[in-house]
Amino acid sequence: MWFAVLAALIDVARGGTVPIVGATAKSYYSAAGVSYPADKVKDGKTVPWFEGDPGNGVGSWLEIDFGGEKKITKLAMFAGDWQSGDNWQRANRPKELELRWSDGTTDIWTLTDDWKVQTYVPKTPKTTSSVRFKVNSLYSGTTFPDTAISEIVAYDDQPGATATVRSVKASSEFPSDADGSYFAVQAADGVRDTFWCEGNKASDGVGEWIELMFDAPTPVRAVQICTGMCAFDTFARGNAPSKLTLQFPDGSTQTLDLKMSLIPQDYPLTPVTAASVKVRIDAVRKGTEFDDACLSELTFLR
């Protein structure tokens, strides 16, 4: 059983995101019709950039471009190959990164060897049009000689268009395994092909719930949902919620009938100001292989 701990994952939700308009790298791995170019780090999916330098990846670099100067208050990174627990163990992960800002100044970011989203907060906000990440040292994988980064997210200090999630809990979680982890926080990490899956063996998911706590009472007007295991190769395998009830702290509830789609769908809400929301599964579309219900993404829009 995979032993990953994602305790710090939800920290990536703080602040407004800064769009990454481009990504380049010193090299990327390509073979047998499969390639892992730099822009994989900005597509909201777990397929990574793999460097293609000779050796283990020390000295390789990846650069993200904001399309103009932006005020950056925090960076978040999905270091390693996040496609599955096995993949994360097998590929190299960055340990120490040199961050080079567009004004030529540099900082050092030291990461831990944990399968969790890790964040870097500069001592003072950086005004920059780009950030280059150079691998100074790494954690070795068990199989592959190449270093991977799956996703990078940049933040500023402006309120985002979505509610800031402080923490997440659920009625149950499916145990982590060699294919991946299914923690509740993964329904709010901004990556479509990670998901929360309930772990109640006595049910198909009906009656199970997930609760999102916001950092403050927040006005919300809509919710964006990707239901089920929202990735092409897994979508049909597990149960996907088809009907949800949203319960707010004031006692009010709203019910949603969900579309089955690999693309996140927006659902208008009766506007409400809330510090949290509990989302209960009322009905599911049955999967072909697993009798557990999953939700990929829940994003509440201000």
N, C-alpha and C positions, 0 to 999 in steps of 0.2 A: 504494500500500500504506500502511495506517495505521501510524504510527510511535510509538504509545503505549508508555510504559515504566511497568511496574507494580512497580518494585523495592521500594517501601515497602508494598505491599499487605498482606503477611503480618503486619505490625505490629498490625493491628486485632485479631488473635486473642488478644492478651495480656490477662489478667485476666478476671474474671467480668462478663458483660453485665448491665446494669440494664434491665429492661423499660420501654419507653415506652408509657404507657397512653393517651395522647392527644396530638394535635397540632393547633394552630390557626395561622392566618396572617392578616396584614393583608388579603390578597387572594389569589385564585388564578385562573388562566386557565381559561376555559370558552367553547367555541364549537362550533357544528355537532354538538352531541350528545357532544362529548368534553370531559372536564374533568380537571384536575390539582390536586386539593385537597391540603391539608397532610398528611393521613394517609398519603400516598404515601411519605413519608420513613421510615416505620416498618414497612413491609409485607414487607421482605426481597426486594424486586424492584427492577429498574432503572427502571421508569416513574417519572418525577420529579414533584415539586411544581414548578409554574411559577407565579411571581407574576403577578398580573393588573393591577398598577398602571399608570397612564399613564407613558410614558417607558421607560427601560431597566432599571428595577428598583432603582436606588439609592434607599435609604430604605425599601424593603419589608422585612418581617420575618416570621419563622416561629418558633413557640414549641413546645417539646416539654414534656410533663408526665409526671412520674414517679409521680403518684398519692400523693405524700407525700415527706417528706424522705429523700434518699438521699445516700450519700457517693460523689461522682464523682471519679475519679482520671484519667480520660481520655475524650475524645470523638473519634470518627472520622467522617469525612464523605466521601461520594461526590458531589463537587461537579460541577454541570453535568448534562446529560442523558446518562445512561449507556446508553441503549437501543441505540446503535451508535456506531461511530467517527465516522461522518458526522454523527449527531445531536450528538455532543459538540462538534464543531467549530462547528456552526451556531448553537447556543444560547449565551447569556451565562452566564458562570460567576462566582461570588463571588470577589473578590480580598481585600478586608478586611471582616471581620465583627466587629461589636460583640456580645460575649456578655454578656447581663444575667441574673444569677442571681436567685433568688427573694428574697434579702435586699436587693436593689437595687444591689449592687456590680456593676461591669462589668470586663471584660477585652477585649483586642483580639487577634484571630486573623488573621494574614496568611497567605493560601494562595498557593501557586505555581500557574502555569498548566500543570499536568500532568494527564494522564488517569491518575490513580492515587488510591488512598485516602489521605487526608491526616489527620493526627492532631494534636490539641491536648491538652497536658498542663499543667494549672494548676500554679503554683509550689507550692501546697499543696492537698491534696484539698478539694473544695468540698462542703459539706453544703447541699443545695438540693432544692426540689421541682419546679423547672422551669429551663429555659434558653431565653432568647429570642435568636435570631440576627438581627441587623439588618445589612443590606447597606450598607456605607459606600462601597465602590467595587467595580468588577468588571472582568473580562476580556470584551471584546466578541466575540460570535459572528459568523459570516459571513453569517447569514441572518435569524435571529429576533431581535426586540427585547426578549425576555423572559428573565429570569434563572431558572435551574433548580438544584434540589438533589435528587438522586435518593434518597439514603439517609443516615441518621444513626444511629450506634451509640454508646451510652454504656457506660462500664465503671466498676467499683469495684475494690478491691484484694483481693477475696475469690477463692479458687480457684473456677473455674467448674465446671460439671457436665461439661464436655468437656475433652479434652486440649488444652493450649496448643501451637499449632503455631508453631515458630520459623522454619522455611524449608521450601520444597518444590522438588523437581526432578523431571524426567521424561525418559524415553528420547527423546522428540521433542515438538515443538510445531508445530501448524499455523500458518503465517504470518498475522499480523494483516492485515486487509483493511478495506474500507469498511464492512462489516457489524459488525465488532468485533475483539476480540483473544481469543486462545485460550491464554493462558499457564497453566502448571501451577499457579501460585498461586491461580488463580481457582476451583480445586476446593476451596479452603479459605477462601473469603472470606465465607461466610455468606449469599450472595445466589444464589438458585436460577437466575436467568436469566443468569448468567455461567458459563462452563464452560471446562475444559481439553479441548482436542481434540488428539489425536496427529497428527503430520504426516508419518508414514512412507508415502510413495507406493507402496511395494512391498508393503504389507499393508493389510488391512481393520481393523487395530488389534490383532489377536491377537498376543500376545507383547510388546506395548508395555507400559510400566509408569510408574507415578508413585510417588514416595517422599515421605512426610511425616516431617520431623524435629521431635520435641517439644522443649520447653525443658528437660526433665528426664525421667528415667525415670518413667513414669506408669502406674498400673494402669488397664487398659481392660477393659470387660466387654461392650461392644457397639459397633457402628458404624452410623451413619445415613447412607444413601446415596440420592442422587437420580441415577439413571443416564441417560446420554444428554444431549442438549441439552434440559434440563428446563424448557422453556417451551412454552406451548400451540401457538404458531405454528411452532416449530422441532422439536418432539419427534420427529416421524417422518422428518425430512429426513436426519439423520445416523445412523451406526451407534451402537448403544447396547450397552455391555458387558452380557452376560447371565450370565457366570460369571467370578469373580475368585479369585485366590489371594493371600492376605495372608502375607507373610514377615516374621518378626520377627528382631531381632539375635541371639537365642539359637539360631537355626536352625529353630525351629518354624514350621509353616505351617498355615493354616486356609483352607478353600475355601468360597466362597459362591455360591449360585445366586440371581440377582437377579430381582425382579419388575419388569415394565415398568409404570411408574407415574409420573405427573407429581407425585405427592406423595412426599416423602422417606420411605423405608422403614427401619425398625430391624431389624438383624440381630444376634442374640445371638452372642457369642464365648465360647470357652473363656477364662476370665479369664487375662490375662497382663500383666506389667509390662514396659514397653518404652520405649526412648528414640526409636524410629523404627519405621516400618512401610513396607515396599515392597508396592505393590498391582499385581499383574500381570493383564492381561486374557487370559482363556483362551478366551472365546467371545463372539460379538456377535450381536445382532439387526440385520439389514441395514437401512439407511436407504433412503429413496426417491430421494435426490438426491446425497448425499455419501458417499464410501467411506472416511470417517475416523471413528474411535471417539471419543466424548466422555464426560466425567463432569462433572456439574454440581456435586455436593457430596459430600465425604467428611468426616464428623464422628465422631470417636471419643469414646465416652461413658465417663466414669470409673466 
